[in-house]
Amino acid sequence: GDRLRQERIMAHHPITPLEIESIKIFIDSIFKGGDVEFLISPFEESRNVHKLLSQTELARANSYTNSKRQSEYIGGRYVAKTLLTKKLPPTVSMNLIVLDNDPKGSPFFRYENEAIDQLSLAKWHLSLTHKAQAIVAVITSSETSQGIGIDLEHRSSQRNIEGAKHRMVELIGNAEECALVNNELAKHNVALQSSTNTGPFLALFSIKEASYKALRGDAITLKKIQLVSFAYSPTPNLDIPSFKSKLQFGSHTLEAITLELNSFLLSIAW
């Protein structure tokens, strides 16, 4: 029931062209001059891209009976391979490459024919997120980054606010981390401090989900990633609130930035 309600909410709150443009400016301002590439694509733009899919991916796509899940699968491969074409020689055929997931769930590229040299693909870190009929992807080299993660969340209302708070604190962190986020949002009186008051917890989830992806599954759970700091950090050329975080997992220190859109949150961690 909850999943069906969420899908109905998303059907009435698609990500808008203005929000997509804001995300583009946001990501470009963070990584300008670096080797990070990104792409945002509405699902409808990625429906006729079967020429980019390998035989393995085509078979997987055709196995889905749920059209939404099939669209997400095909769309994810579209944006990922479109980015990969910018990193590889033009002679490399994308339909010979498979976007797969390792045992920890992290995406990676491999050649469909295992006899082909894999080394040129192993160096690329990829992260994908999809919500509201849109897909966002980032790719970077392992030579310049330990990893990268991206997460897009819809700021839907919660009926059982107190129950939602307790569940999220228990699953993703602790009361101190939630207070850290809540106090900073309240200080700047931004829209994340919404009428439902669930914004701080959704923000914490998004930051940790992006960080989990950047760690490529090593953290096992979001709760093991500690939020160290969270501060308002305006993005140049963009009049939309954004926040910078630092996180710690064992010996790994991560940075994350979260953008607050009208209906969505976007977090990137590296």
PyMOL commands that set and color helices and strands:
alter all, ss='L'
color gray80, all
select helices_A, chain A and resi 2-12+17-31+43-46+50-52+55-63+67-84+94-96+119-122+161-172+175-188+199-214+222-224
alter helices_A, ss='H'
color red, helices_A
select strands_A, chain A and resi 37-42+97-101+107-111+124-131+134-141+149-154+226-232+242-249+252-260+264-269
alter strands_A, ss='S'
color yellow, strands_A
deselect
rebuild
show_as cartoon
